[in-house]
Amino acid sequence: MIQGRGMETKNGGWEPIVFGRYFVKITKKQKCYLAVRGIFERFLAVLALIILSPLFVAVSIAQKISAPDEPIFFKQKRVGKDAHCFNIIKFRTMKSSAPKNVATGDLESPERYISRLGRILRDTSIDELPQLINVARGEMGLIGPRPLVYTERQIRFLRRWYGIYQVKPGITGWAQVNGRDTVDVYDKVFYDREYVQKVSLLFDVKIVLKSIAVVLGHHGIVDGKIDPQIRRESIVLLRESELRKNTAKSEIDISLDEDEYEKGIV
């Protein structure tokens, strides 16, 4: 059993929890590999930004022609390595009227917010290219779990539980080549955990090759089976966290009612 920070409290801190047997602790060999890969990735990102600069200019011009009043880039607060937040950079694909700090999968009808140019950028994954700036800064890697919107509290909690924040988030990852947006929260966490467990040069090459197939195919693919025990544990953990949160809220409400009663308000 491993102890660490787990459940977020009302004051923004974290309540200590004891991690279960599914927590993945990366090895020294993996840490060395990730350190060397990080240096190589930053160099590649700078090189790619130079090579792709004509494409950046073309997309920027198209953005201004299609929507003169809209900004070219989209920035959003995301959660990175060690649960530290940073601003991710993408080409804007949605109108400014879209809800802020909400994952696309959580929107009721995302199509009403996505522009025509944005649809093309999304289908070709060109909207993701500005994240190379995040890679060059050292905030992200080319490969790793996708960075979460900080409001996605459920999956953030599960990522802490399984040790996924030990690695940098990436532009592409194991969950993305196994279904992209078609997999649910529990499956994404399973794939993220599996990536942390297996991270290596050969595994990264496999992800890159599968990413190319996914992008060229314009669809998500499902590959592999989900460990039912991990899924079951994830469901139980989320239910327990919601129960504790609701219990705490009820205790606060009862306390307020008692204070009001004593003051003669009720």
Order of alpha helices (4+ residues) and beta strands (2+ residues): beta-beta-alpha-alpha-beta-beta-alpha-alpha-beta-beta-alpha-beta-alpha-alpha-alpha
